[in-house]
């Protein structure tokens, strides 16, 4: 039995082994092929977060080091340490 309380909130029964069924529409949109979740235990509630692949290339070229390029690592390191002792 599922009782809808408000938008996005459902009251579900938990079986004797502690299982419940995730909503089908949520599974289809949120779970990837790995079908894995992070279960975050907090006082009074659980938080379920789907495991996702993170594209680290989105973070490339996002930091400004104050130089055009790093041709010589030793020179770059020297400059950084001079500016930030």
C-alpha positions in Angstrom: 0.0 0.0 0.0 1.3 3.4 -1.0 -0.2 6.6 0.6 0.7 9.9 -1.1 1.2 12.6 1.5 2.3 15.5 -0.7 4.2 16.0 -4.0 7.2 13.8 -3.9 6.4 12.2 -0.5 5.0 8.7 -0.2 4.3 6.5 2.9 5.5 3.0 2.3 5.4 -0.3 4.3 8.6 -1.9 5.3 8.6 -5.8 5.3 10.0 -8.0 8.1 13.5 -7.9 6.6 13.6 -4.1 6.4 12.9 -3.9 2.6 10.7 -1.5 0.7 10.1 -0.8 -3.0 11.6 2.3 -4.6 9.0 4.1 -6.8 9.2 2.9 -10.4 9.4 6.4 -11.9 12.3 7.3 -9.6 14.2 4.1 -10.5 13.7 4.8 -14.2 14.9 8.4 -14.1 17.5 8.3 -11.3 19.2 4.9 -11.2 21.8 4.2 -13.8 22.8 0.8 -15.1 24.9 0.1 -12.0 21.7 0.2 -9.9 23.7 1.2 -6.8 22.7 3.7 -4.1 24.6 5.5 -1.4 22.6 5.0 1.9 23.4 7.9 4.2 22.3 7.3 7.8 21.3 10.3 9.8 19.6 10.6 13.1 15.9 10.0 12.4 16.1 9.4 8.7 17.9 7.7 5.7 19.0 9.6 2.6 19.2 7.6 -0.7 21.5 9.0 -3.3 22.1 7.3 -6.7 25.7 6.4 -7.5 26.7 8.3 -10.6 29.8 8.5 -12.7 31.5 11.9 -12.4 33.0 13.5 -15.5 36.2 15.0 -14.2 36.9 16.6 -17.5 34.3 19.2 -16.6 36.8 20.5 -13.9 39.7 20.8 -16.3 40.9 24.4 -17.0 38.8 25.7 -14.2 41.6 27.0 -11.9 43.5 30.2 -12.6 47.1 29.8 -11.6 48.1 33.2 -12.8 50.2 31.9 -15.6 49.5 31.2 -19.3 51.1 27.7 -19.2 53.4 25.6 -17.1 56.5 25.0 -19.3 59.0 24.5 -16.5 57.6 23.0 -13.3 60.5 24.2 -11.2 60.0 27.8 -12.3 56.3 27.5 -11.8 56.8 26.1 -8.3 59.3 28.8 -7.4 56.9 31.5 -8.5 54.0 30.1 -6.6 56.1 29.8 -3.4 57.3 33.3 -3.8 53.8 34.7 -4.1 52.3 32.5 -1.3 55.0 31.9 1.4 
